[in-house]
């Protein structure tokens, strides 16, 4: 009597659950909602009309010519770039230092410090703007470059903190002990060991801090002065104080700058993944 043993069917590996159709639909609707305004603004920036008109008539670059030759728009653009660069630099330094300091801390004190640094993300912009205006008015920082940089850096720190903390989640602390055992001081250890391994998180936070500062308008409205105002404030004035169709060109420039910054970030991240 022979007994044949049948092999059990191989177990199927459990993969990632498929995304439900309704979630894809919601994501598509939200994406269209955010993209739809640009489908109207960008074509209008090439119109020959002297006012807002859609569909645009003809094709002309006179709105872009006015944007890049008008001293008012150029000064606003330069101020936005300078403020965004300085604010992102300050936010990156503070946010990275905070993430490193909170990485190994536990307990209520660490949670309180993390919540305090992240509170600006969930706080309404108008509340932050009023609080900053009252404080800066006493410190005589309203309408100054330093005031703009400090205010915009404060709202950019949470983005750096989140990205750097995420990068530190996969960091091996044994590398720090190995570096210390070889006689490297803390600063050199950070520059040679820690920073290269979390560079993607630092770069991501810096880009988000720059974009947040470059596009911020509520706080800038409270801090503006006749001698110093950013591009979003000038865009706000062009539709409230006067009807200037140049805002279509300036909006297209802002969209292009933000899109290019995000694409470069994705490109750098993709190359680093391929190298690994």
C-alpha positions in Angstrom: 0.0 0.0 0.0 1.5 3.2 -1.1 0.6 6.6 0.3 1.0 9.7 -1.8 1.6 13.0 0.0 0.3 16.0 -1.8 2.3 19.2 -1.4 0.4 22.0 0.3 -0.2 25.0 -2.0 2.3 27.8 -1.3 1.1 30.5 0.9 0.5 33.8 -0.7 2.5 36.6 0.6 0.5 39.3 2.1 1.0 42.5 0.1 0.0 46.0 0.6 -3.7 46.5 0.6 -5.1 48.1 -2.5 -6.2 51.7 -2.3 -10.0 51.8 -2.3 -11.7 53.4 -5.3 -13.5 56.1 -3.2 -10.1 57.3 -1.8 -8.7 57.6 -5.3 -11.8 59.6 -6.2 -11.4 61.9 -3.3 -7.7 62.4 -4.1 -8.6 63.2 -7.7 -11.2 65.7 -6.8 -8.9 67.5 -4.3 -6.1 67.5 -7.0 -8.4 69.0 -9.6 -9.6 71.6 -7.0 -6.0 72.8 -6.4 -4.9 72.7 -10.0 -8.0 74.2 -11.6 -7.2 77.9 -10.8 -3.8 77.6 -12.6 -5.6 76.4 -15.7 -7.3 79.9 -15.8 -4.6 82.1 -14.5 -1.7 80.9 -16.7 -3.5 81.3 -20.0 -4.7 84.8 -18.9 -1.1 85.8 -18.3 -0.4 85.6 -22.0 -3.5 87.6 -23.0 -3.4 90.8 -25.0 -6.3 92.3 -22.9 -5.7 95.1 -20.5 -8.0 93.6 -17.9 -9.0 90.1 -16.6 -10.7 88.2 -19.4 -11.2 84.5 -20.0 -10.8 83.0 -22.5 -7.8 85.2 -23.3 -7.7 87.2 -26.5 -4.6 86.9 -28.6 -1.1 86.1 -27.4 1.3 88.6 -25.8 4.1 88.8 -23.3 3.4 92.4 -22.2 2.2 91.3 -18.7 5.5 89.5 -18.1 7.4 92.4 -19.6 5.6 94.7 -17.1 6.3 92.3 -14.3 10.1 92.1 -15.0 10.5 95.9 -15.8 8.2 97.5 -13.3 10.3 98.6 -10.2 7.4 98.0 -7.9 7.0 94.3 -8.9 10.8 93.7 -9.1 11.4 95.1 -5.6 8.6 92.9 -4.2 10.1 89.9 -6.0 13.5 90.6 -4.7 12.3 91.1 -1.2 10.4 87.8 -1.3 13.5 85.9 -2.5 15.8 87.5 0.1 13.3 86.9 3.0 12.6 83.4 1.9 16.3 82.5 1.6 17.2 84.0 5.0 14.1 82.6 6.7 14.6 79.1 5.3 18.3 79.1 6.4 17.4 80.2 9.9 14.5 77.7 10.1 16.7 74.9 8.8 19.4 75.5 11.5 16.8 75.8 14.3 14.6 73.0 13.1 17.6 70.6 12.6 19.0 71.5 16.1 15.6 70.9 17.7 15.1 67.6 15.9 18.6 66.4 17.1 17.9 67.6 20.6 14.5 65.9 20.8 15.5 62.7 19.1 16.7 60.9 22.2 14.5 62.7 24.7 11.5 61.0 26.3 8.8 62.1 28.7 6.4 64.9 29.0 9.0 67.6 28.7 10.0 66.4 25.3 6.4 66.1 24.2 5.7 69.6 25.4 8.7 71.0 23.5 7.8 69.2 20.3 4.2 70.4 20.6 5.4 74.0 21.2 7.5 73.9 18.1 4.7 72.4 16.0 1.9 74.6 17.2 2.2 77.1 14.3 1.0 74.5 11.8 -2.4 74.1 13.4 -2.8 77.7 14.6 -4.8 80.0 12.2 -2.6 82.3 10.3 -4.5 85.4 11.4 -3.9 84.5 15.1 -0.2 84.1 14.5 -0.1 87.4 12.5 -1.8 89.4 15.3 0.5 87.9 17.9 3.6 88.6 15.9 2.4 92.1 15.1 1.8 93.0 18.8 5.2 91.6 19.8 7.2 93.1 16.9 5.5 96.4 17.4 7.1 96.6 20.9 10.4 95.4 19.6 10.3 97.9 16.7 10.6 95.0 14.1 7.5 95.8 12.1 8.5 96.8 8.5 12.1 95.6 8.9 13.9 92.8 7.1 14.8 91.1 10.4 11.1 91.1 11.4 10.1 89.4 8.2 12.9 86.8 8.5 12.1 86.0 12.2 8.4 85.7 11.5 8.7 83.5 8.4 11.4 81.3 10.0 9.0 80.7 13.0 6.4 79.2 10.6 9.0 77.2 8.7 10.6 75.5 11.7 7.9 72.9 12.1 8.4 71.6 8.5 12.1 71.2 9.1 11.5 69.5 12.4 9.1 67.0 10.9 11.4 66.1 7.9 14.6 65.9 10.0 12.9 63.8 12.7 11.7 61.4 10.1 15.2 61.1 8.7 16.5 60.5 12.2 14.1 57.6 12.8 16.4 55.4 10.7 19.6 56.7 12.1 21.9 54.3 14.0 23.2 55.9 17.2 26.2 53.4 17.2 27.8 55.6 14.5 28.0 58.5 17.0 29.7 56.3 19.6 32.1 55.0 17.0 33.0 58.5 15.9 33.5 59.6 19.5 35.7 56.6 20.2 37.9 57.7 17.3 38.4 61.1 18.9 36.1 63.2 16.7 34.5 66.2 18.4 30.7 66.7 18.3 30.8 69.3 15.5 33.0 67.1 13.3 30.8 64.1 14.0 27.7 66.0 12.9 29.4 67.3 9.7 31.0 64.0 8.7 28.5 61.4 10.1 25.1 62.8 11.0 24.6 65.5 8.4 25.3 63.3 5.3 22.9 60.6 6.5 20.0 62.9 7.2 20.8 65.4 4.4 17.6 64.5 2.5 15.5 65.4 5.5 17.4 68.6 6.0 17.0 69.5 2.3 13.3 68.7 2.3 12.7 70.9 5.3 14.7 73.7 3.8 12.7 73.6 0.6 9.3 73.6 2.4 10.5 76.4 4.6 11.5 78.4 1.6 8.2 77.8 -0.2 6.2 78.6 2.9 8.0 81.9 3.3 7.9 82.8 -0.4 4.1 82.3 -0.5 3.1 83.7 2.9 0.7 86.7 2.7 -1.2 87.0 6.0 1.8 87.7 8.3 3.4 89.8 5.6 0.3 92.1 5.4 0.8 92.9 9.1 4.5 93.5 8.8 4.6 95.4 5.5 5.8 99.0 5.3 6.0 101.5 2.4 9.7 100.7 1.9 9.5 96.9 2.3 6.8 94.5 1.1 6.9 91.1 -0.4 5.5 89.8 -3.6 2.3 88.2 -2.1 1.5 91.6 -0.6 1.9 93.3 -3.9 -0.3 90.7 -5.5 -2.9 91.3 -2.8 -2.8 95.1 -3.5 -3.1 94.6 -7.2 -6.6 93.0 -6.8 -7.8 95.1 -3.8 -6.4 98.6 -4.2 -6.2 98.6 -8.0 -7.1 96.2 -10.8 -3.7 95.3 -12.3 -3.7 92.3 -14.7 0.0 91.9 -14.1 -1.0 89.7 -11.2 -1.7 86.9 -13.7 2.0 86.9 -14.7 3.2 87.2 -11.1 0.9 84.3 -10.1 2.3 82.2 -12.9 5.9 83.0 -11.7 5.0 82.0 -8.1 3.5 78.7 -9.3 6.5 78.0 -11.5 9.0 78.7 -8.7 7.1 76.5 -6.2 6.7 73.7 -8.8 10.4 73.8 -9.8 11.5 73.6 -6.2 9.3 70.6 -5.5 10.4 68.8 -8.7 14.1 69.4 -7.9 13.5 68.0 -4.4 11.9 64.9 -5.9 14.7 64.6 -8.4 17.4 64.7 -5.8 15.5 62.2 -3.6 15.1 59.9 -6.5 18.8 60.0 -7.4 19.8 59.2 -3.7 17.4 56.2 -3.7 19.1 54.9 -6.9 22.5 55.3 -5.4 21.5 53.3 -2.4 
